[in-house]
Amino acid sequence: MKEDGEVKRFVYEAWDISICLEALAFEGQASGHADLWRDGEHKCRVALTGRFEDAASACDALERKAMAWVDEWKARDHSGETGFASL
């Protein structure tokens, strides 16, 4: 699961989350993504681009975005026979 550019890894609500950032450009433009894993299986990638003062603030923004995705996922109905419900 380790990737180049990984700056943080943590567990949130039984989801393993890995945050990766590209090098911060001189004008403050940052890009990165968070991969979300559940039960050892990759389920989602959320992306982030924008202007940030430093890599730490970009990482914080991406961490909040990943946790919000998990919270939204938990709030959805997971009954039924679709592939989305089986997450």
C-alpha positions as CSV (number, residue, x, y, z in Angstrom):
1,M,0.0,0.0,0.0
2,K,3.0,2.4,0.4
3,E,3.3,4.9,-2.4
4,D,5.7,7.6,-3.4
5,G,4.7,10.9,-2.0
6,E,2.9,9.3,1.0
7,V,3.0,11.8,3.9
8,K,0.5,10.3,6.3
9,R,-1.3,7.0,7.0
10,F,-4.1,6.6,9.6
11,V,-7.2,4.6,10.5
12,Y,-10.6,6.2,10.7
13,E,-13.8,4.3,11.4
14,A,-12.2,1.0,10.3
15,W,-11.0,2.6,7.0
16,D,-7.2,2.7,6.3
17,I,-6.4,6.0,4.7
18,S,-3.2,6.9,3.0
19,I,-2.4,10.5,2.0
20,C,0.0,11.3,-0.8
21,L,1.1,14.8,-1.9
22,E,3.0,16.0,-4.9
23,A,5.8,18.6,-4.2
24,L,4.4,22.0,-3.4
25,A,4.9,24.3,-6.3
26,F,6.6,27.7,-5.7
27,E,3.3,29.6,-6.1
28,G,1.6,27.5,-3.4
29,Q,-0.3,25.2,-5.7
30,A,-0.6,21.7,-4.2
31,S,-2.1,18.5,-5.5
32,G,-2.5,15.1,-3.9
33,H,-4.9,12.3,-3.1
34,A,-6.1,10.0,-0.3
35,D,-6.7,6.3,-0.9
36,L,-9.3,4.7,1.2
37,W,-9.1,1.0,2.0
38,R,-11.5,-1.2,3.8
39,D,-10.8,-4.8,4.8
40,G,-7.6,-4.7,2.8
41,E,-9.4,-3.7,-0.4
42,H,-9.0,-0.3,-2.2
43,K,-12.5,1.3,-2.3
44,C,-12.0,5.0,-3.1
45,R,-9.6,7.8,-4.0
46,V,-10.4,11.4,-3.2
47,A,-8.3,14.1,-4.8
48,L,-7.3,17.6,-3.8
49,T,-5.9,20.5,-5.7
50,G,-5.7,24.1,-4.6
51,R,-3.5,26.8,-3.0
52,F,-2.1,26.1,0.4
53,E,0.6,27.8,2.5
54,D,2.5,24.6,3.0
55,A,2.3,20.8,2.7
56,A,1.0,20.4,6.2
57,S,-2.1,22.5,5.5
58,A,-2.7,20.6,2.2
59,C,-2.4,17.3,4.1
60,D,-4.9,18.6,6.7
61,A,-7.4,19.6,4.0
62,L,-7.1,16.2,2.4
63,E,-7.4,14.4,5.7
64,R,-10.7,16.2,6.4
65,K,-12.0,15.5,2.9
66,A,-11.2,11.8,3.3
67,M,-12.9,11.6,6.7
68,A,-16.0,13.5,5.4
69,W,-16.2,10.9,2.6
70,V,-16.2,8.1,5.2
71,D,-18.8,9.9,7.3
72,E,-21.1,10.3,4.2
73,W,-20.6,6.7,3.3
74,K,-21.7,5.6,6.8
75,A,-24.8,7.7,6.5
76,R,-26.0,6.0,3.3
77,D,-28.3,3.0,3.1
78,H,-26.2,-0.1,2.3
79,S,-29.0,-2.5,1.6
80,G,-29.8,-3.8,-1.9
81,E,-28.0,-5.7,-4.6
82,T,-25.9,-3.1,-6.2
83,G,-22.1,-3.0,-6.2
84,F,-22.2,0.3,-4.4
85,A,-24.1,-1.3,-1.4
86,S,-21.5,-4.0,-1.0
87,L,-18.8,-1.6,0.1
